C-alpha cells in the first residue's frame, strides 16, 4: 500500500480544499458569534399600548396603564401589543 503524505503547503495550495477550509472557518466564526449573543442575558419584552393605531405608551406595567388609557380615551380603540428582543426562542 503506497500512501502519499502531502505537506501543509501542498494541502493549502489545492483550491477546492482551500475554499472548504475558508467556508468552514466563516461558519465557525458565525456560530461563535451567535453562541456569544445567546450567553448574554436576554432583554425583557415590553408592552405597547396604541390608541387608534398610534403608540401612546410602552413599558412593563400594563396592569396599571391599560385601565388609565381606557378611561382617558373612552371613544377610541385601545390595543395591546409587545416588543421583544431580536432573539426568537421557540
C-alpha positions as CSV (number, residue, x, y, z in Angstrom):
1,X,0.0,0.0,0.0
2,X,1.5,3.3,-1.1
3,X,0.5,6.3,0.9
4,X,1.4,9.8,-0.2
5,X,1.8,12.4,2.6
6,X,1.3,15.9,1.5
7,X,2.9,18.9,3.1
8,X,0.8,21.6,4.7
9,X,1.7,23.9,1.8
10,X,0.6,21.4,-0.7
11,X,-2.7,20.9,1.0
12,X,-3.5,24.5,1.4
13,X,-2.5,25.3,-2.2
14,X,-5.2,22.9,-3.5
15,X,-8.0,25.2,-4.5
16,X,-11.1,23.1,-3.5
17,X,-9.6,22.2,-0.2
18,X,-8.7,25.9,0.5
19,X,-12.3,27.0,-0.3
20,X,-13.7,24.4,2.0
21,X,-11.4,25.4,4.9
22,X,-12.3,29.1,4.4
23,X,-16.0,28.2,4.3
24,X,-15.7,26.2,7.4
25,X,-13.9,29.0,9.3
26,X,-16.5,31.5,8.3
27,X,-19.3,29.2,9.5
28,X,-17.4,28.6,12.8
29,X,-16.9,32.3,13.4
30,X,-20.6,32.9,12.7
31,X,-21.6,30.2,15.1
32,X,-19.3,31.5,17.8
33,X,-20.9,35.0,17.5
34,X,-24.4,33.5,17.8
35,X,-23.4,31.5,20.9
36,X,-21.8,34.6,22.5
37,X,-25.0,36.5,21.8
38,X,-27.1,33.8,23.5
39,X,-24.8,33.6,26.5
40,X,-25.6,37.3,27.4
41,X,-28.7,37.9,29.4
42,X,-31.7,38.4,27.1
43,X,-33.5,41.8,27.3
44,X,-37.1,41.7,28.6
45,X,-40.1,42.4,26.4
46,X,-42.2,45.5,26.8
47,X,-45.9,46.1,26.3
48,X,-47.1,48.7,23.8
49,X,-50.5,50.5,24.1
50,X,-51.9,52.0,20.9
51,X,-54.9,54.3,20.6
52,X,-56.3,54.3,17.1
53,X,-53.1,52.7,15.8
54,X,-50.8,55.3,17.3
55,X,-48.4,54.3,20.1
56,X,-49.2,56.2,23.3
57,X,-47.3,54.2,25.9
58,X,-44.6,51.5,26.2
59,X,-43.4,49.7,29.3
60,X,-43.8,46.7,31.5
61,X,-46.5,47.8,34.0
62,X,-49.5,47.0,31.8
63,X,-51.9,46.4,34.7
64,X,-51.6,50.0,35.8
65,X,-51.5,51.8,32.5
66,X,-54.1,49.9,30.5
67,X,-57.1,51.0,32.7
68,X,-55.8,54.6,32.6
69,X,-55.7,54.6,28.8
70,X,-59.2,53.1,28.5
71,X,-60.5,55.9,30.8
72,X,-58.5,58.6,29.1
73,X,-59.7,57.5,25.6
74,X,-63.3,56.2,26.1
75,X,-64.4,56.7,22.4
76,X,-61.2,55.2,20.9
77,X,-59.9,51.7,20.2
78,X,-57.1,50.8,22.7
79,X,-55.0,47.9,21.6
80,X,-52.2,46.0,23.3
81,X,-49.0,44.8,21.6
82,X,-45.5,44.0,22.7
83,X,-41.9,44.2,21.6
84,X,-39.3,41.6,22.5
85,X,-35.6,41.1,21.9
86,X,-34.3,40.3,18.4
87,X,-33.6,36.8,19.6
88,X,-36.6,34.5,19.0
89,X,-36.8,31.5,21.3
90,X,-39.0,28.6,20.3
